Amino acid sequence: MKKVTAALLALTAGAVAWAARDVPTVLGGKPAGERLRRSPQYRGGKFHNAAPTRTMPPDGAAGTVRELFFGGQQRRPVGEVPLVPPAPGSPDGLHITWYGHASALVEVDGARILIDPVWSDRCSPSPVVGPRRLHPVPHQLHEVGRVDAVVISHDHYDHLDLPTVRALARDQEAVFVVPLGIGAHLRRWHVPEHRIVELDWHESHEVAGVALVATPAQHFSGRGFDRDNTLWASWVIKGPDHRVFYSGDTGYFDGYKAIGEEHGPFDASLIQIGAYGPGWPDIHMTPEDGVAAHRDVRGGLLIPVHWATFNLAFHDWSEPVDRVWREAKAHDIPLAVPRPGERINVDEPPAVDGWWQALA
């Protein structure tokens, strides 16, 4: 008994030491400064959506708990998710590689833009607790190759990952283009100041001949107890010959039509379709919402993201992509559903083959 007690005490002491040493770093920095205060989205010390939103309706918590314990969904694939290894190809034109969840590489008119890269095993402040990958990373980070910019949509753990940021800061020379406030996290993690570009909605930064425009989204932010102290965004990637829209995490809202009118049409859109539920209706889109957003921005090829990799909601693992396929067909919208790691030529996308259905 004494040995067991001693072991438990040692384990507890180790956990406390880890929390005291590592958790503050993972949480990131404390955003502040005149640029935040000047933002039209910033009021009362926090960023706000264009319209009032709820992250949890009054009865949402009870429903969420019921789903957690009694929902009965198939929330994991029943077999191994097929991965596609790196494949070299022409740098010309427009190619998109989806690595799983929201991580993607956009190769547009000679520039290479890496979006929301998360290479860790868990999207969590802890390496041992929290949502764990449902499939391995299809490519090692060094296999991604040189990138010109790293674009971040917001600071949640499944989009902004400390170990991945540190590796990119060490091994690449790319600039980090992020919404207002996220620079504080990057500075805390020793990203050089000259490689940090913070943008408010409707501001842009040019990299390698490509304009990166921060556009509105309807979401929230926060890595710890502080909420909404950094901004969230969707992104327009505008090359000389091609354009891509990335939704980030967002609820459906009327801002998409304005984005389409100002920046569209787009050759492709990367649209969030997963991690939805009745408990958070305003800040994550359903697959049908995603198709509506794609139509609003005047997207060309629809590539669904934010599904398959991390178990973050209570729907079936394959439900988001089944629903988006059905909705895209109903509106005659071109759709590509790549396997993780697959490089898509947007001008000649592969036919949708339902590869995920064998794992449902």
C-alpha positions as CSV (number, residue, x, y, z in Angstrom):
1,M,0.0,0.0,0.0
2,K,2.8,2.4,0.8
3,K,4.4,1.7,-2.6
4,V,1.1,2.5,-4.3
5,T,0.7,5.7,-2.4
6,A,4.2,6.7,-3.1
7,A,3.7,6.0,-6.8
8,L,0.5,8.1,-6.9
9,L,2.2,10.9,-5.1
10,A,5.1,10.8,-7.6
11,L,2.7,10.8,-10.5
12,T,0.7,13.7,-9.1
13,A,3.9,15.7,-8.4
14,G,5.0,15.0,-12.0
15,A,1.6,16.2,-13.4
16,V,1.7,19.3,-11.3
17,A,5.3,20.0,-12.4
18,W,4.3,19.5,-16.0
19,A,1.3,21.8,-15.7
20,A,3.3,24.5,-14.0
21,R,6.1,24.4,-16.6
22,D,4.3,23.7,-19.9
23,V,0.7,24.8,-19.7
24,P,1.4,28.5,-19.6
25,T,3.5,28.3,-22.7
26,V,0.9,26.3,-24.6
27,L,-1.8,28.8,-23.7
28,G,0.2,31.4,-25.5
29,G,0.6,35.1,-24.9
30,K,-1.6,38.0,-23.7
31,P,-2.8,40.1,-26.7
32,A,-2.8,43.8,-26.1
33,G,-2.0,47.1,-27.9
34,E,-3.5,49.9,-29.9
35,R,-4.1,47.9,-33.0
36,L,-6.6,45.6,-31.2
37,R,-8.4,48.6,-29.6
38,R,-8.8,50.3,-33.0
39,S,-10.5,47.3,-34.6
40,P,-14.2,47.7,-35.3
41,Q,-14.6,44.1,-34.0
42,Y,-13.0,44.9,-30.6
43,R,-15.2,46.3,-27.8
44,G,-15.0,45.9,-24.1
45,G,-11.8,44.1,-24.2
46,K,-13.0,41.3,-26.5
47,F,-13.6,40.7,-30.2
48,H,-17.1,40.3,-31.4
49,N,-19.0,38.8,-34.4
50,A,-20.9,41.1,-36.7
51,A,-24.1,39.7,-35.2
52,P,-24.9,38.4,-31.7
53,T,-24.0,34.7,-31.4
54,R,-24.2,31.9,-28.9
55,T,-21.7,29.1,-28.3
56,M,-24.2,27.2,-26.3
57,P,-28.0,27.7,-26.2
58,P,-29.7,27.6,-22.8
59,D,-30.7,24.0,-23.2
60,G,-27.6,23.0,-25.1
61,A,-25.5,21.7,-22.2
62,A,-28.0,19.1,-21.2
63,G,-28.5,17.9,-24.7
64,T,-24.7,17.7,-25.2
65,V,-24.3,15.5,-22.1
66,R,-27.1,13.2,-23.3
67,E,-25.4,12.8,-26.7
68,L,-22.1,12.1,-25.0
69,F,-23.3,9.2,-23.0
70,F,-26.4,7.9,-24.9
71,G,-26.1,9.1,-28.5
72,G,-24.9,5.8,-29.9
73,Q,-23.2,7.4,-32.9
74,Q,-20.3,5.7,-34.8
75,R,-17.8,8.5,-34.0
76,R,-14.7,6.7,-35.3
77,P,-13.8,5.0,-38.5
78,V,-14.1,1.2,-38.3
79,G,-10.8,0.7,-40.2
80,E,-7.7,2.5,-41.2
81,V,-8.2,5.8,-43.1
82,P,-6.4,5.5,-46.4
83,L,-3.5,7.9,-46.7
84,V,-1.8,9.2,-49.8
85,P,2.0,9.7,-49.7
86,P,3.8,12.8,-51.1
87,A,3.6,13.0,-54.8
88,P,5.7,15.6,-56.7
89,G,4.0,17.5,-59.4
90,S,4.0,20.7,-61.5
91,P,4.1,23.9,-59.5
92,D,2.0,25.7,-62.1
93,G,-1.8,26.3,-61.8
94,L,-3.7,25.5,-58.7
95,H,-3.2,22.4,-56.5
96,I,-4.5,21.7,-53.1
97,T,-3.3,19.1,-50.7
98,W,-5.5,18.2,-47.7
99,Y,-3.7,16.7,-44.7
100,G,-6.8,16.0,-42.6
101,H,-9.0,18.2,-40.4
102,A,-8.4,21.8,-41.5
103,S,-4.7,21.5,-42.5
104,A,-4.1,22.1,-46.2
105,L,-1.4,23.3,-48.6
106,V,-2.6,25.7,-51.4
107,E,-0.2,25.9,-54.3
108,V,-1.4,28.8,-56.3
109,D,0.3,30.5,-59.3
110,G,3.8,29.5,-58.0
111,A,3.2,30.4,-54.3
112,R,2.8,27.8,-51.5
113,I,0.4,28.7,-48.7
114,L,0.1,26.4,-45.7
115,I,-3.2,26.7,-43.8
116,D,-3.9,25.9,-40.2
117,P,-1.1,23.3,-39.9
118,V,-1.6,20.8,-37.0
119,W,0.9,17.9,-36.9
120,S,0.5,17.0,-33.3
121,D,-1.1,13.7,-32.1
122,R,-3.7,15.6,-30.1
123,C,-5.4,19.0,-30.4
124,S,-5.1,19.9,-26.8
125,P,-2.9,21.8,-24.3
126,S,-1.8,18.4,-23.1
127,P,0.2,15.7,-25.0
128,V,-1.6,12.9,-23.1
129,V,-5.2,14.2,-22.7
130,G,-7.6,15.5,-25.3
131,P,-8.9,14.6,-28.8
132,R,-6.4,12.3,-30.5
133,R,-5.9,11.7,-34.2
134,L,-8.1,9.1,-35.9
135,H,-5.4,8.6,-38.6
136,P,-1.7,9.4,-38.8
137,V,-0.4,12.5,-40.4
138,P,-0.1,11.5,-44.1
139,H,3.1,13.5,-44.7
140,Q,5.9,14.4,-42.3
141,L,6.2,18.2,-41.9
142,H,9.6,18.3,-43.7
143,E,7.9,16.5,-46.7
144,V,5.6,19.5,-47.2
145,G,8.5,21.4,-48.6
146,R,9.2,25.1,-48.7
147,V,6.2,27.3,-48.0
148,D,5.9,31.1,-48.5
149,A,3.3,31.7,-45.8
150,V,1.5,30.0,-42.9
151,V,-2.0,31.2,-42.6
152,I,-4.0,30.7,-39.3
153,S,-7.8,31.1,-39.0
154,H,-8.0,31.3,-35.2
155,D,-6.3,30.2,-32.0
156,H,-8.1,27.0,-31.1
157,Y,-5.9,24.0,-30.5
158,D,-7.1,22.2,-33.6
159,H,-6.0,25.1,-35.8
160,L,-3.0,26.6,-33.9
161,D,-0.5,24.0,-32.7
162,L,2.5,25.0,-30.6
163,P,4.9,22.1,-31.7
164,T,4.0,22.6,-35.4
165,V,4.5,26.4,-35.1
166,R,7.9,25.9,-33.5
167,A,9.0,23.4,-36.1
168,L,7.9,25.7,-38.9
169,A,9.7,28.7,-37.3
170,R,12.8,26.6,-37.0
171,D,12.9,24.9,-40.4
172,Q,11.2,27.4,-42.7
173,E,11.5,31.1,-43.5
174,A,7.8,31.6,-44.1
175,V,5.8,34.5,-42.7
176,F,2.9,33.8,-40.4
177,V,-0.2,35.7,-41.5
178,V,-2.7,35.6,-38.7
179,P,-5.8,37.5,-37.3
180,L,-5.3,40.3,-34.8
181,G,-4.0,39.1,-31.4
182,I,-2.5,35.8,-32.5
183,G,0.8,37.4,-32.8
184,A,1.0,37.4,-29.0
185,H,1.0,33.6,-29.1
186,L,3.6,33.5,-31.8
187,R,5.9,35.9,-29.9
188,R,5.6,33.8,-26.8
189,W,6.7,30.8,-28.9
190,H,9.8,32.7,-30.2
191,V,8.6,33.3,-33.8
192,P,10.7,36.2,-34.9
193,E,8.9,39.5,-35.1
194,H,9.7,40.1,-38.8
195,R,7.8,36.9,-39.6
196,I,4.5,37.9,-37.9
197,V,1.8,39.7,-39.8
198,E,-1.4,40.4,-38.0
199,L,-4.5,41.5,-39.9
200,D,-8.0,42.7,-39.1
201,W,-10.9,41.8,-41.3
202,H,-10.6,43.3,-44.8
203,E,-6.9,43.8,-44.5
204,S,-4.4,42.0,-46.8
205,H,-0.8,41.1,-47.1
206,E,1.1,40.1,-50.2
207,V,3.4,37.1,-50.3
208,A,5.1,35.8,-53.4
209,G,2.7,37.6,-55.6
210,V,-0.4,36.3,-53.8
211,A,-2.7,38.5,-51.7
212,L,-3.8,37.0,-48.4
213,V,-7.0,38.8,-47.3
214,A,-8.5,38.3,-43.8
215,T,-12.3,38.2,-44.3
216,P,-15.1,37.8,-41.7
217,A,-16.1,34.6,-40.0
218,Q,-18.6,33.9,-37.3
219,H,-16.9,32.0,-34.5
220,F,-15.0,32.7,-31.2
221,S,-11.5,32.2,-29.8
222,G,-9.5,31.3,-26.7
223,R,-6.9,28.8,-25.5
224,G,-7.6,29.0,-21.8
225,F,-9.9,30.9,-19.5
226,D,-9.8,34.1,-21.6
227,R,-12.3,34.1,-24.4
228,D,-12.4,36.2,-27.6
229,N,-9.1,38.1,-26.9
230,T,-7.9,37.2,-30.4
231,L,-9.7,37.6,-33.7
232,W,-10.9,34.8,-36.0
233,A,-11.2,35.0,-39.7
234,S,-11.9,33.3,-43.0
235,W,-9.3,33.9,-45.8
236,V,-9.2,34.8,-49.4
237,I,-6.0,33.6,-51.3
238,K,-5.8,35.7,-54.4
239,G,-3.2,34.9,-57.0
240,P,-2.6,36.5,-60.4
241,D,-4.7,33.8,-62.1
242,H,-6.5,31.8,-59.4
243,R,-8.4,32.4,-56.2
244,V,-9.2,30.2,-53.2
245,F,-11.5,30.8,-50.3
246,Y,-11.0,29.2,-46.9
247,S,-13.9,29.4,-44.4
248,G,-12.0,28.7,-41.2
249,D,-14.4,27.7,-38.4
250,T,-17.7,29.5,-38.6
251,G,-21.4,29.5,-38.5
252,Y,-23.4,30.3,-41.5
253,F,-24.1,34.1,-41.8
254,D,-24.9,36.7,-44.5
255,G,-21.2,37.8,-44.7
256,Y,-20.5,35.2,-47.4
257,K,-22.4,37.0,-50.1
258,A,-20.4,40.1,-49.4
259,I,-17.2,38.1,-49.7
260,G,-18.3,36.6,-52.9
261,E,-19.2,40.0,-54.4
262,E,-15.9,41.6,-53.4
263,H,-13.5,38.8,-54.0
264,G,-15.2,36.1,-56.0
265,P,-15.6,34.1,-58.0
266,F,-13.2,31.4,-56.6
267,D,-11.7,28.5,-58.4
268,A,-12.0,26.4,-55.2
269,S,-13.2,26.8,-51.7
270,L,-12.1,24.9,-48.5
271,I,-15.3,24.8,-46.4
272,Q,-15.8,23.6,-42.8
273,I,-18.4,20.8,-42.7
274,G,-17.7,18.9,-39.5
275,A,-18.0,19.3,-35.7
276,Y,-21.6,20.6,-35.7
277,G,-24.5,20.0,-33.4
278,P,-27.5,21.6,-31.7
279,G,-25.3,22.7,-28.9
280,W,-23.4,25.2,-31.0
281,P,-25.6,26.3,-33.9
282,D,-24.1,29.8,-34.5
283,I,-20.4,29.0,-34.6
284,H,-20.0,25.8,-36.7
285,M,-21.7,25.1,-40.0
286,T,-23.6,22.0,-40.9
287,P,-22.7,20.4,-44.3
288,E,-25.8,22.0,-45.8
289,D,-24.7,25.4,-44.5
290,G,-21.3,24.7,-46.0
291,V,-22.7,24.2,-49.4
292,A,-24.8,27.4,-49.0
293,A,-21.6,29.3,-48.0
294,H,-19.8,27.9,-51.1
295,R,-22.6,29.1,-53.3
296,D,-22.7,32.5,-51.6
297,V,-19.0,33.2,-52.2
298,R,-19.3,31.9,-55.8
299,G,-17.0,29.0,-55.3
300,G,-15.9,26.6,-58.1
301,L,-14.7,23.3,-56.8
302,L,-15.8,22.5,-53.2
303,I,-13.3,20.7,-51.0
304,P,-14.8,19.9,-47.6
305,V,-12.5,20.2,-44.5
306,H,-12.8,20.0,-40.7
307,W,-13.8,16.3,-40.6
308,A,-12.2,12.8,-40.5
309,T,-9.2,13.5,-38.2
310,F,-10.3,14.6,-34.7
311,N,-13.4,13.5,-32.9
312,L,-14.9,16.9,-31.8
313,A,-18.6,16.4,-32.1
314,F,-21.4,13.8,-31.6
315,H,-22.3,13.0,-35.2
316,D,-21.2,9.9,-37.0
317,W,-17.6,10.0,-38.3
318,S,-18.7,9.9,-42.0
319,E,-22.0,11.9,-41.7
320,P,-20.5,15.3,-42.7
321,V,-19.1,14.1,-46.0
322,D,-22.2,12.0,-46.8
323,R,-24.4,15.0,-46.3
324,V,-22.2,17.4,-48.2
325,W,-22.0,15.0,-51.2
326,R,-25.8,14.7,-51.2
327,E,-26.2,18.5,-51.0
328,A,-23.6,19.2,-53.6
329,K,-25.3,16.9,-56.1
330,A,-28.6,18.6,-55.4
331,H,-27.2,21.9,-56.5
332,D,-24.9,20.5,-59.3
333,I,-21.8,21.8,-57.5
334,P,-18.4,20.3,-58.4
335,L,-17.0,18.4,-55.4
336,A,-13.7,16.8,-54.5
337,V,-13.2,14.6,-51.4
338,P,-9.5,13.8,-51.3
339,R,-8.0,11.2,-49.1
340,P,-5.6,12.7,-46.5
341,G,-2.4,13.6,-48.2
342,E,-3.9,13.6,-51.7
343,R,-2.8,16.5,-54.0
344,I,-5.7,17.8,-56.1
345,N,-5.4,19.5,-59.4
346,V,-8.3,21.9,-59.2
347,D,-8.6,22.1,-63.0
348,E,-8.8,18.3,-63.3
349,P,-10.2,17.0,-59.9
350,P,-10.7,13.3,-59.3
351,A,-14.2,11.9,-59.3
352,V,-15.8,11.4,-55.9
353,D,-15.7,7.7,-55.2
354,G,-17.1,7.4,-51.7
355,W,-13.8,6.0,-50.2
356,W,-14.9,6.8,-46.7
357,Q,-18.0,4.6,-46.8
358,A,-16.1,1.4,-46.3
359,L,-15.0,2.9,-42.9
360,A,-18.5,4.0,-41.7
